[in-house]
Amino acid sequence: MKSLLFAVLLSLYALAQPSEAETEKSIAGLPPAERAFERYRAWANSAGKASGGSLETYRQVLIERGFPDAEAQTAMIRANGTKMEIARWNRILTAENPGFNTNPNEFLVEMARGRKPGRALDAGMGQGRNAIWLAGAGWDVTGFDPAGEAVALAEKNAAKLGLKIKTEVTTREQFAFGEKQWDLILLSYAGGREMPGRLISALKPGGLLIIEGSHEDAAKNASIGRGVVFQSGELVRLYSALRVVRYEEPLTFADFGPRGRLSRVVRYCAERVD
């Protein structure tokens, strides 16, 4: 379970990764453990994608690169990788100057606006930008994320606005989605390929599933966490039991990705009709 959680966390968000030389330069001032982890993470989201981020494969890569402590590095990552990945995203999501879009997702706003509010689930809520918008629009919102400090920030910001959101610090594997529980489920740069059956079952009849992530075209020139990269039409095929409300693959500015650079994204909104 720990290794599965680690792989899930690595792929939650789409961010361009630097080259090997750039990585080594950027991590030079970090403590040894953090430096080893950031080195592994950069490899896992670029050259290591083909192996699924296998630590055994990575150990061989370190040996080939001439690291005498290859075994120690991989052992540390195996023991502490999940904890370090969560800590990393806590830092990113709670930064004073965030490197991602802190406004609500435009596609969510467009699809939900004017719809009668009900129970909404923000799966992979991060620091709450979308959950807070939904609550402000009158929805009864629940959100979850493994990054506990980000979830705490979401609660704090919601309270400042006089809004109520329910939160859990957990993963999508551990969260109890239930059956016919939600009028809206959102996954904004938080996966969607892994559990179509659970998500469909969790929707109420008439409920909406909204997913946004990166198109595979965006990964041609940037290393992006594989869990948020989709092929053309993939979500339509995965969720064929739902009625498509809107599907598009526009060239735009992704919520998570290189700032100021256009990239292709996948936007999917569908309704449970039974």
NUDRENTI-499765 format. One line per field, with one value per residue (C-alpha): residue number from 1; residue in one letter; x, y, z. Coordinates in Angstrom, 2 decimals, padded with zeros to 5 digits. Layout:
BEGIN
n = NUM  ...
res = a  ...
xx = X  ...
yy = Y  ...
zz = Z  ...
END
This chain:
BEGIN
n = 1  2  3  4  5  6  7  8  9  10  11  12  13  14  15  16  17  18  19  20  21  22  23  24  25  26  27  28  29  30  31  32  33  34  35  36  37  38  39  40  41  42  43  44  45  46  47  48  49  50  51  52  53  54  55  56  57  58  59  60  61  62  63  64  65  66  67  68  69  70  71  72  73  74  75  76  77  78  79  80  81  82  83  84  85  86  87  88  89  90  91  92  93  94  95  96  97  98  99  100  101  102  103  104  105  106  107  108  109  110  111  112  113  114  115  116  117  118  119  120  121  122  123  124  125  126  127  128  129  130  131  132  133  134  135  136  137  138  139  140  141  142  143  144  145  146  147  148  149  150  151  152  153  154  155  156  157  158  159  160  161  162  163  164  165  166  167  168  169  170  171  172  173  174  175  176  177  178  179  180  181  182  183  184  185  186  187  188  189  190  191  192  193  194  195  196  197  198  199  200  201  202  203  204  205  206  207  208  209  210  211  212  213  214  215  216  217  218  219  220  221  222  223  224  225  226  227  228  229  230  231  232  233  234  235  236  237  238  239  240  241  242  243  244  245  246  247  248  249  250  251  252  253  254  255  256  257  258  259  260  261  262  263  264  265  266  267  268  269  270  271  272  273  274
res = m  k  s  l  l  f  a  v  l  l  s  l  y  a  l  a  q  p  s  e  a  e  t  e  k  s  i  a  g  l  p  p  a  e  r  a  f  e  r  y  r  a  w  a  n  s  a  g  k  a  s  g  g  s  l  e  t  y  r  q  v  l  i  e  r  g  f  p  d  a  e  a  q  t  a  m  i  r  a  n  g  t  k  m  e  i  a  r  w  n  r  i  l  t  a  e  n  p  g  f  n  t  n  p  n  e  f  l  v  e  m  a  r  g  r  k  p  g  r  a  l  d  a  g  m  g  q  g  r  n  a  i  w  l  a  g  a  g  w  d  v  t  g  f  d  p  a  g  e  a  v  a  l  a  e  k  n  a  a  k  l  g  l  k  i  k  t  e  v  t  t  r  e  q  f  a  f  g  e  k  q  w  d  l  i  l  l  s  y  a  g  g  r  e  m  p  g  r  l  i  s  a  l  k  p  g  g  l  l  i  i  e  g  s  h  e  d  a  a  k  n  a  s  i  g  r  g  v  v  f  q  s  g  e  l  v  r  l  y  s  a  l  r  v  v  r  y  e  e  p  l  t  f  a  d  f  g  p  r  g  r  l  s  r  v  v  r  y  c  a  e  r  v  d
xx = 000.00  002.84  004.45  001.08  000.43  003.89  003.22  -000.15  001.34  004.06  001.41  -001.13  -000.07  001.41  004.60  007.45  010.65  014.17  017.00  019.43  022.03  019.43  018.16  021.62  022.23  018.89  019.24  022.90  022.07  019.56  020.28  021.42  018.07  016.08  018.65  018.38  014.60  014.41  016.91  014.72  011.54  012.98  014.00  010.65  008.70  010.96  013.21  011.76  008.17  008.67  009.52  006.79  009.40  010.83  013.35  015.33  015.66  016.60  019.29  020.90  020.65  022.47  025.20  025.61  025.82  028.64  026.93  028.75  025.76  023.17  021.91  021.59  019.73  017.15  016.72  015.97  013.45  011.77  011.44  010.53  009.41  005.70  006.28  008.73  006.39  003.55  005.87  006.93  003.36  002.56  005.36  004.19  000.51  001.01  003.79  003.48  004.03  002.35  003.55  000.08  -003.31  -004.95  -008.22  -011.00  -010.69  -012.37  -013.93  -015.46  -016.92  -018.41  -019.92  -021.29  -022.54  -026.32  -026.70  -028.77  -026.28  -026.13  -023.39  -020.00  -016.74  -013.36  -011.04  -007.44  -008.49  -005.01  -005.29  -009.01  -009.33  -012.15  -013.82  -014.07  -015.59  -018.18  -019.06  -019.48  -021.84  -024.05  -022.77  -022.39  -018.71  -016.40  -012.76  -009.79  -006.07  -003.06  -001.30  -002.53  -001.05  -002.74  -006.05  -005.60  -005.00  -008.21  -010.14  -008.57  -009.35  -012.91  -013.45  -012.20  -014.93  -017.58  -017.86  -018.08  -016.31  -015.84  -012.32  -010.30  -006.56  -006.47  -005.91  -008.33  -007.61  -008.64  -011.50  -015.02  -016.73  -019.92  -022.69  -025.06  -023.71  -022.60  -024.25  -020.83  -017.39  -014.34  -010.84  -008.81  -005.28  -005.83  -006.10  -009.26  -007.97  -007.57  -011.11  -013.93  -016.17  -015.96  -016.56  -019.54  -021.09  -020.52  -022.50  -026.18  -028.42  -028.10  -024.77  -021.82  -018.26  -015.78  -012.16  -009.35  -005.79  -003.02  -003.23  -000.43  000.67  001.71  004.05  006.08  008.14  007.74  007.87  004.44  003.20  001.66  -001.48  -002.76  -001.91  -004.66  -004.86  -007.40  -010.84  -009.51  -011.86  -014.87  -013.97  -013.22  -016.53  -018.69  -021.50  -021.97  -023.56  -021.01  -022.08  -018.90  -015.52  -012.66  -008.89  -008.01  -004.63  -004.61  -002.76  -002.89  -003.63  -000.53  002.34  004.93  003.75  002.98  003.28  000.35  -000.23  -002.98  -005.36  -008.23  -011.59  -014.35  -017.81  -020.38  -023.64  -024.96  -028.32  -029.73
yy = 000.00  002.40  001.95  002.40  005.60  006.88  006.25  007.97  011.03  011.33  011.58  013.86  017.10  018.09  020.11  020.38  018.76  020.16  018.34  016.18  018.96  021.54  019.23  018.72  022.47  023.25  020.66  021.31  023.23  020.75  018.31  014.87  013.12  015.84  015.99  012.23  012.38  015.31  013.54  010.43  012.42  014.21  010.85  009.18  011.88  011.86  008.96  006.72  006.84  003.75  001.68  003.19  004.80  001.42  001.84  -001.16  000.40  003.69  002.00  000.78  004.29  005.72  003.10  003.99  007.67  006.86  007.35  005.21  005.41  004.14  001.46  003.91  006.45  003.92  002.47  005.93  006.63  003.25  003.93  007.63  008.49  008.77  011.03  013.20  013.49  014.64  017.16  018.41  019.06  020.69  023.17  023.75  024.11  026.43  028.60  032.37  032.78  029.72  028.42  027.26  028.81  029.61  030.70  028.15  025.96  027.70  024.52  023.68  027.17  026.98  023.51  024.08  027.65  027.77  024.17  023.47  022.99  019.65  017.50  018.05  016.13  017.68  014.68  015.84  019.26  020.70  024.07  024.27  026.71  024.69  023.45  027.02  028.25  025.46  026.25  029.91  028.87  027.06  023.49  021.14  020.42  017.64  017.57  015.33  015.33  013.56  016.92  017.78  021.29  022.20  020.88  022.94  026.03  025.29  025.12  028.38  030.25  028.92  030.07  033.56  033.76  032.39  029.19  025.60  022.70  019.16  017.80  014.63  014.09  010.87  009.37  008.35  004.69  005.18  007.64  006.21  007.43  005.48  004.80  007.41  009.99  012.97  015.45  016.56  014.96  016.97  015.76  018.81  017.67  014.81  011.73  010.02  007.01  004.76  004.12  004.79  002.16  003.69  007.22  006.25  004.33  007.28  009.69  010.21  009.84  013.17  013.85  015.37  014.11  016.85  016.05  018.25  017.14  017.40  016.02  013.68  016.35  018.48  015.73  015.73  018.73  018.56  015.77  015.50  013.12  010.26  010.06  013.41  012.90  011.59  010.46  011.95  010.61  008.39  009.73  009.35  005.68  005.07  006.57  005.29  004.57  008.32  010.81  013.32  016.89  018.44  017.19  019.29  019.35  023.06  024.75  026.92  027.74  024.68  025.23  023.17  023.51  025.94  029.48  031.58  028.66  027.33  023.59  021.20  020.06  017.57  018.70  016.19  016.68  013.89  013.00  009.80  009.24  006.08
zz = 000.00  000.81  -002.62  -004.34  -002.41  -003.36  -007.06  -006.81  -005.15  -007.77  -010.47  -008.81  -010.41  -013.77  -013.53  -016.02  -014.80  -015.38  -017.13  -015.14  -015.04  -014.02  -011.30  -009.82  -009.83  -008.20  -005.42  -004.59  -001.42  000.00  002.84  001.55  002.06  000.29  -002.48  -003.03  -003.10  -005.55  -007.81  -007.83  -008.39  -011.42  -012.90  -012.12  -013.94  -017.01  -018.04  -015.33  -016.62  -018.74  -015.65  -013.50  -011.29  -010.27  -007.47  -008.65  -012.09  -010.46  -008.38  -011.59  -013.04  -010.01  -010.35  -014.02  -013.08  -010.69  -007.33  -004.71  -002.35  -004.85  -002.47  000.42  -001.72  -002.93  000.56  001.94  -000.79  -000.25  003.48  003.43  -000.10  000.63  003.62  001.66  -001.31  000.93  002.58  -000.85  -001.93  001.39  000.62  -002.94  -002.13  000.85  -000.64  -000.23  -003.99  -005.53  -008.86  -009.90  -010.57  -007.24  -008.82  -009.28  -012.35  -015.29  -016.65  -013.27  -012.99  -016.46  -015.97  -012.46  -012.78  -012.96  -011.85  -008.74  -005.87  -004.13  -002.62  -004.24  -003.84  -004.65  -005.00  -004.58  -003.30  -002.70  -000.96  -001.67  -004.55  -006.14  -002.97  -001.68  -004.93  -004.84  -001.23  -002.14  -004.93  -002.42  -002.69  000.28  -000.26  000.85  -000.20  000.47  -000.18  001.37  001.86  005.35  005.54  002.25  003.57  006.74  004.60  002.69  005.96  007.14  003.93  003.85  007.44  006.57  003.94  006.29  004.27  005.46  003.79  005.05  004.62  005.04  004.91  002.91  -000.54  -003.25  -002.45  001.17  000.78  001.07  -002.11  -001.38  -003.88  -005.32  -002.87  -004.99  -007.32  -008.55  -008.41  -009.45  -010.27  -011.27  -012.14  -009.72  -011.91  -013.11  -015.02  -012.00  -010.75  -013.24  -011.67  -008.19  -009.46  -011.60  -008.71  -006.38  -008.56  -007.95  -011.02  -012.78  -011.06  -012.90  -013.17  -014.09  -014.92  -016.19  -016.86  -019.42  -022.94  -024.03  -026.51  -023.54  -022.37  -025.60  -024.55  -020.76  -018.20  -016.61  -013.93  -015.90  -013.76  -015.06  -018.74  -021.03  -024.64  -027.01  -026.16  -023.36  -020.69  -022.97  -023.43  -019.74  -018.64  -021.50  -019.04  -018.56  -020.96  -022.20  -021.51  -022.89  -024.00  -025.38  -025.79  -026.00  -026.14  -023.04  -019.84  -017.59  -013.90  -013.06  -015.48  -016.84  -016.12  -019.16  -021.60  -023.61  -023.43  -024.47  -021.76  -021.58  -020.22  -019.58  -018.12  -018.09  -016.37  -014.85  -016.52  -014.85
END
